[in-house]
């Protein structure tokens, strides 16, 4: 029996505002080292050979995502 390996499109929910954490900065944009939590998450997904695209779901008024290097990555929507 042949095994078929399908490409994967991952969806990352990143539309939170961090209200429960009571921070001014949403959790996905908090830094760990020199990257945001969102960047760490997306890079981990893209490191998997079957992940061909990552869709990041942000809130309509989010102005921070466009400032990240991820915003221009060819595999990220």
C-alpha positions, -999 to 999 in steps of 0.1 A, spaced: 0 0 0 14 34 -10 16 61 15 5 96 4 20 126 21 -2 156 17 11 192 21 -2 210 51 -15 245 55 -14 255 92 -37 282 107 -24 302 137 -50 321 157 -34 353 167 -62 378 172 -62 380 210 -58 413 229 -42 399 261 -70 412 284 -69 382 308 -32 387 311 -37 424 318 -9 435 295 -9 463 270 8 441 245 -11 410 231 5 377 241 14 368 205 37 399 204 55 394 237 91 386 232 110 355 241 147 362 234 149 382 202 115 370 187 79 373 195 58 343 206 41 344 172 74 343 154 86 313 174 54 295 167 54 301 130 90 292 126 84 259 144 56 251 119 76 261 89 104 239 100 82 208 94 88 196 58 51 190 51 40 225 61 39 246 29 18 275 41 9 292 73 -22 314 76 -21 338 106 -55 350 117 -51 385 132 -77 410 144 -88 436 118 -72 465 137 -39 448 143 -11 471 133 18 451 149 19 422 125 29 443 95 60 454 115 73 418 118 96 402 93 70 374 90 47 398 72 68 395 41 75 358 42 64 340 10 48 311 28 27 332 52 -7 347 45 
